């Protein structure tokens, strides 16, 4: 597989320059499992030459800027860092997980399908061997979270489109880089505050600013007063969505009692009739404040963005280098305009290998699409496939080359 990756890097032209490249640390993972860090380059030509010579399985660049990027961490001289977000389908439960994802407890070997539990249901172990698949439904869920994140960054935090770069990660999600002097010097604690806001962590629903101050002092909900910005507006929109799309089961699922759910459903039109700035959703007799709290809490979950909190708060983080290949798929990390997110097709635009075929023995793989062509499902089959499809299966551990 390294031969195929090397062929890609021999023809590589960087479509996007790395800002302040000479102040960045670079890291590379080899096909033998070796990780090389604390690498630095004076210019893009040196970087591309290294990629062509080394042909890494994975290539990374620091979000941080340093006086001496090749020194040991404590001697690098940190100058600042971009604000980086990782949205990965691994952290987003989807209905398709149970069809293509499998896990095994690293302690007792108990196996299961679908979203990986926090602890093994048999032995309580917390380490798992996981086999996932980058399907279209998973990536659509990651895209939806990215849309919410971008909306917050630009409307709540005031970033312009020119300060925000969006990438398909090459695997099961998206990366968002905010490159601005206004956030460059923020430490990990400050970045944690940003993450908490985006994830809706620590929101106090009793705050008057959210129009929910009566939650702690009365048994009756008087109505949600919508603001123009921030979480007040997001919760207001979320509660409207809940009522608009409500049915018996959806309300029961979020903790509303059966009797109160019926009252809400019978008063749906009345509840949504008021759409002024001062009373978006009003109270109704027969629905207690706790049910409204449940609806508000559910709105926070739906309107927050699911990002990897560890990535954003780590001011020394290495993140995949744009334009390079992902060792788990053979896809490219691809940048695209913020405005093109809804139309971006990773199974077309991120394909790196468009010529040739490889014969592989496939153990097991679900049906998948690359470009306009469908492949699979496969089980114990010897198949000649286009290079991109074969490399994807090999990278996922689902196939091996037949000599």
Buried (B, 14 or more C-beta within 10 A) or exposed (E): BEEBBBBBBEEBEBEEEBEBBEBBBBBBBBBEEEEEBBBBBEEEEEBBEBBBEBBBBBBBBBBBBBEEBBBEEEEBEBBBBBBBBBBBBBBBEBEBBEBBBBBBBBBEEBEBEBBBEEEBEEEEBEEBEEBBBBBEBBBEBBBBBBBBBBEBBBEBBEBEEEBBBBBBBBBBBBBBBBBBEEBBEBEEEEBBEBBBBBBBEEBEBEEEEBBBBBBEEEEEBBBBBBBEEBBBBBBBBBBBBBBEEBEEEEBEEBEBBEEBBBBBBEBBEEBBEEEEEEBBBBBBEEBBBBBBBBBBBBBBEBBBBBBBBEBBBBBBBBBBBBBBBBBBBBBBBBBBEBEEBEEBBBBEBBBBBEEEEBEBBBBBBBEBBBBEEEBBEBEEBEBEBBBBBBBBBBBBEBBEEEE
